[in-house]
Amino acid sequence: MNGVKRSWMVYATLLVVFWGVWGAFSSEPNSRYGYPNEMIYIIWAFTMLIPAYFALRGNRFDRRPVAAVWGLLAGLTGAGGQLLLFQALSEGPAYLIFPVVSLSPVITVLMATVLLRERIARLAVVGVVIALVSIVLLSIPGGGSSASHGPWLLLAILICIAWGAQAFCMRKAALVGVNDATTFGWMTISGLLLVPVAYAMMGGLPSGAPWQAPALTAVTQVLNAIGALFLVMALSRGKASVVAPITNALAPVLTIVLSLAVYQTLPNVWGTIGIVFALVGSTLMVYSDEKTGEDPATAPGPEAGVAAGVAHAAPTVNQR
């Protein structure tokens, strides 16, 4: 029981690693080769098929309507948020948009506590608050700007709501007995359904892009896709009100550390404080969860097969 109870920490840690590395290098195709963001989305949607294959291998695909509803909701809110992000970045500054978007765990926590009646220990509440503060601190730019409010602000708020709701839908799917493989399968389908929308936004395939652009995009987006699978697995085993703040706080920390090592860039004072806050907040939440005797994963156990499939695929994942 203890191993099952703590298994969400393993998947949350893997999520932080994969999304942290992805965050450090995800902008390379666009900044280095001018590759369109919509094309990056299209490649990401197809890379979702890779972890979906390993997740579904040897596992039963839940054909119940409730599985389709929550799986599609999780997929469409996540993929829809990605498309809105492209539009927001074309109208406003990234350093103002991402602080708003990064507050999506607030939506998840509120939905989990109100709709799922999840109860959090006082120590965990302190950890959640510290983790959310760290997200804001990590997003404070180093210099000033005179950028004004515009349509991008509404889009950023909508993205924040969409991604917060996505984590809630993942947790809800687990609580009604939908296995991880099915939820991720529907998320993959949802991402592919929006490919024509991304293509229309782009206005046609890019011309003149070197082969390095799609190749680098594919490599970085595979990290994104596998991280999404680990998010599903973490949320099916742990409380959404704890998992969401941890992953959203620590992934940017790893991104900053990698950027420091690879690009020789230093975080500003607020970023440094944010790193400390993220570590303290996540530690408090994990410690509080271990102190409680209850098992936060209230969903049935068909997810175990997914863990075996991912473990079998681990050598391939680690060699990327």
ZANUKOL-834543 format. One record per residue: x, y, z of N, C-alpha, C in turn. Coordinates in steps of 0.2 Angstrom, whole numbers, plus 5000, padded with zeros to 4 digits. Each point is the difference from the previous one (the first is absolute). Layout:
% residues N
XYZXYZXYZ/...
% end
This chain:
% residues 320
500449945000499650065000500450065000/500650005004500450065000500350014994/500249954996500350014994499550034995/499449985000499550034995499950075002/500050015007499850075002500550054998/500749985000500550044998500250004992/499649964997500249994992499950074997/499550045002499950064996500650055001/500449995005500650045000500549984995/500149944998500449974995499850034993/499450004999499850034993500050075000/499950035006500050085000500850024999/500449965003500750014999500249994993/499849954996500249994993499750054996/499450035002499750054996500450065001/500250025006500450065000500750004996/500349945000500649994996499850014993/499549964997499950014993499850074998/499550035004499850064998500550065001/500449995005500550045002500550014994/500249944997500550004995499750024994/499349984998499750034995499950085000/499950025006499950085000500750034999/500549975001500750034999500150014993/499849954996500250004993499450004995/499450015002499450004996500050064995/500350065002500050064996500550004994/500449955000500649994995499850004993/499549964998499850004993499750064998/499750045004499750074998500550055000/500450005005500550065001500649994995/500249934999500649994996499850004992/499449974999499949994993499350034998/499750045004499450034998499449964999/500049945003499549954998499350025003/499550004997499350025002499849965006/499750045005499849975006499449954999/499650014995499549964998500249934997/500650004997500349944997500349965006/500250045005500349965006499449975003/499450035001499449975002499949934997/500050014993499849944996500549945001/500650025000500549945002499949985007/499850045005499949985006499449955001/499550014996499449965000500249934997/500450004996500249934997500549965005/500450045003500449975005499749975006/499450025001499549975005499949934999/500049984994499949934998500549955003/500650035001500649955002499849985008/499950055004499949975007499349975000/499550024996499449975000500049924998/500549994995500149934999500249965006/500550025003500249965006499550005006/499650055000499550015006499549954998/499849994994499449964998500249934999/500649984999500349934999499849965006/499649954999499949955005499550035005/499650054999499550035004499450014996/499449995004499450004997499850084999/499750014994499850074999499350005002/499850055005499450005003499550044995/499549964998499550034995499450035003/500050015006499450035003499950074998/499450035000499950074998500450045005/500049995007500350045005500750014998/500449944998500750004998500150054995/499650004994500050044995499950075002/499550025004499950075002500650035003/500249975006500650035004500649994996/500149954996500650004996500150064995/499450014996500050054995500050075003/499750015006500050065003500750025002/500449955003500750015002500450014994/499949974994500450014994499850074997/499450014999499850064997500250075004/499949995006500350065004500750015000/500449955000500750004999500250034993/499849964995500250024993499750074998/499450015003499750074998500450065003/500349985006500450055004500650014996/500349954997500650014996499950054994/499449994996499850044995499950075002/499750015005499950075003500650035002/500549965002500650035002500450034994/500049964994500350034994499750074998/499350005001499750074998500250055005/500049995006500250045006500750034998/500549954999500750024999500150054994/499549994995500150054994499750075002/499750015005499750065002500350035006/500349975004500350035006500649975002/500450035005500649975002500049945005/500549954998500049945003500150005008/500450055002500250015007499450025004/499550034997499450025004499449954999/500049964994499549954999500249945005/500649975000500149945004499950005007/500150065004499850005007499349995001/499650034995499249985001499949934999/500349974994499849934998500349965006/500650015003500349965005499649995006/499550045001499550005006499549954999/500049964995499549954999499849955006/500649985004499849965006499550035005/500050075000499450035004499449974998/499850004993499449984998499949925002/500549964999500049935002499849995007/500450045004499949995007499350025002/499750064998499450025001499449954998/500149974994499549954997500149945004/500649985002500149935004499750015007/500150065003499750005007499250025000/499850034995499350025000499649944997/500249974994499649954997500249935002/500649995002500249935002500049995007/499950065004500150005007500649975003/500650014996500649985003500250055006/500249965005500350045006500750005000/500350065002500750005000500250025007/500649975003500250015006500350075001/500050035006500250075000500750014998/500549955001500650014997500150004993/499549964997500050004992499750064998/499550035003499850074998500550055000/500550005005500550045000500549994994/500149934999500449994994499750024993/499349994999499750024994500150084999/499950045006500150074999500750024998/500549975003500750014999500149984993/499849954997500149974993499750054995/499450035002499750044995500350075000/500350025006500450065000500650004996/500349935001500649994996499950014992/499449984998499950004993500050084998/499750045004500050074998500750035000/500449985005500650035001500549984994/499949934998500449984994499850034994/499450035000499850034993500150085000/500350035005500150075000500650014996/500050054995500550014995500650045004/500650004997500550035003500050084999/499750024995500050074998499350035000/499950064999499450035000499750004993/499450024999499750004993499450055001/499950034994499450045000499449974996/500049934999499549974997499350015003/499550014996499450025003499549944999/499450005004499649954999499749994993/499749954998499749994994499649935000/499849984994499649944999500449945003/500750005000500449955002499849985007/499850055004499949995007499449955001/499450014996499549965001500149934997/500449994995500249944998500549965005/500450045003500449975005499649975006/499550045002499549975005499649944998/499850004994499749944997500449945000/500750014998500549955000500049975007/500150045005500149995007499449955002/499450034999499449965002500049934996/500250004994499949944996500549945003/500650035001500549955003499949985007/499750045004499849985006499449955000/499650014996499449964999500249934997/500650004996500249944997500349955006/500350035005500349965005499449975004/499550045001499449985004499749944996/499950014994499749944996500449945000/500650005000500449945001499949975006/500050045006499849975006499349975001/499650034997499349985000499949944996/500449994994499949944997500349945004/500550015004500349955004499549985005/499650055003499649985006499349974997/499950004994499449964997500249944997/500649985002500349934998500349994993/500150064997500350004993500849995001/500349954996500749985001500450064996/500650005002500550054997500050004993/500149934997500149994993499450034996/499449995002499450034997500050085000/500150035006500050075000500550034995/500649975000500550034996499949984993/499649954998499849984993499650054998/499550025004499550064998500350064999/500550025005500450064999500450004993/500349954998500349994994499550024994/499549965001499550024994499850075000/499950035006499850075000500550044997/500649995001500650044997500050004993/499849944997500049984993499450044997/499550005004499450034997500150084998/500450035004500150074999500650014995/500349954997500550014995499850054995/499449984997499750044994499950085002/499950015007499950075002500750035000/500549975002500750035000500250014993/499849954996500250014993499750064997/499450015001499650064998500350065003/500250005006500350065003500650024997/500449954998500750014997499950024992/499549984997499950024993500349964995/500349945002500349964995500749985003/500349954997500649975003500650054999/500450005005500650054999500549984994/500250054997500549984994500750035002/500549964998500750025001500349995007/499649965004500349985007500549954999/500650005003500449955000499849945003/500349944999499849945003500150005007/500450045003500250005007499450025004/499650054997499450035003499549945002/499749964996499549955002500449955004/500649984999500349955004500150025007/500250065001500150035007499350015003/499550024996499450005003499749935002/500149954996499849945002500349975007/500750015000500349985006499850045006/499950065000499850045006499249985002/499650004994499349985002499949935002/500449964999499949935003500150005007/500550055003500050015007499450035003/499750044996499350035002499549955000/500049964995499449945000500149955006/500649985001500149955005499950035007/500250075001499850035006499350005001/499650014995499250005000499849945003/500349944998499849945002500149995008/500650025002500250005007499550045004/499850064997499550045004499349965001/499849964995499449965001500149955005/500649975000500149955005500150035007/500350055001500150035006499350035003/499650034996499350025002499549945002/500249944997499549955001500249975007/500650015003500249975006500150055006/500050074998500150055005499450055000/500050045005499550055000500250064995/499550024996500150054995500250075004/499850015006500150065003500750005003/500449944999500750005002500449994994/499849954996500449994994500150064995/499550034999500050064995500550055002/500050035007500450055002500849975000/500149945002500749985000500350004993/499649974995500349994993500050074997/499650045001500050074997500550045003/500349995006500550045003500749974999/500149935000500649984999500349994993/499549994995500250004993500450064998/499750065002500450064998500750015003/500049975006500750005004500549964996/499849944998500549964996500250044993/499450034997500250044994500550055001/499950045006500550055001500749975001/500049955004500749975001500349984994/499649974995500349974994500250064996/499650065000500250064996500650035003/500149995006500650035003500649964998/500049944999500549954999500250014992/499450004996500149994993500150074997/499650055002500150074996500450055004/500249985006500450045004499650065002/499449995002499650065002499849995007/500050065004499950005007499350025002/499649975004499450025002500050075004/499550045000500050065004499949985007/500050065004499949995007499349965002/499550034996499349975001500049924998/500449994995500049934998500449955005/500550035003500449965005499549995006/499750055002499549995006499549954998/499750004993499549964998500249935000/500749984998500249945001500049975007/500250045005500049985007499349995002/499550044998499349995002499749944997/500249984994499749944996500349945004/500650005002500349945003499749995007/499950065004499750005006499349975000/499650034995499349995000499949934998/500349974995499949934998500249955006/500650025003500249965006499449995005/499750065002499550005005499449964998/499850004993499449974998500249925000/500649984998500149935000500149975007/500350045004500049985007499449995003/499550054999499350005003499749944997/500149984994499649954997500249935003/500750005001500349945003499749995008/499950055003499850005007499349985001/499650014995499349975000500049934999/499549965003500049934999499549984994/499750054997499549984995500449994993/499749964996500249994993499650054996/500450054997499650054996499849974993/500249954998499849974993499449965002/499450034999499449965001499749974994/500350004994499849974994500249925001/499649964996500249934999500749994998/500249944999500749994999500249984993/499650014994500249984994500650044997/500250055004500650044998500749975000/500049945004500649975002500349974993/499649984995500349984994500350054996/499850075001500350054997500750015002/500150005007500650015003500549944998/499849944999500449954997500250014993/499550034996500250024993500550054999/499950055005500550064999500749975003/500049965005500649985003500449964994/499649964996500349964995500350044995/499750064999500250054995500650045002/500150005007500550055003500750004996/500349954998500650004997500050044994/499550004996499950044994499950075002/499650025005499950075002500750035003/500349965004500650035003500650014995/500049974994500550014995499950064995/499450045001499950054995500450065002/
% end
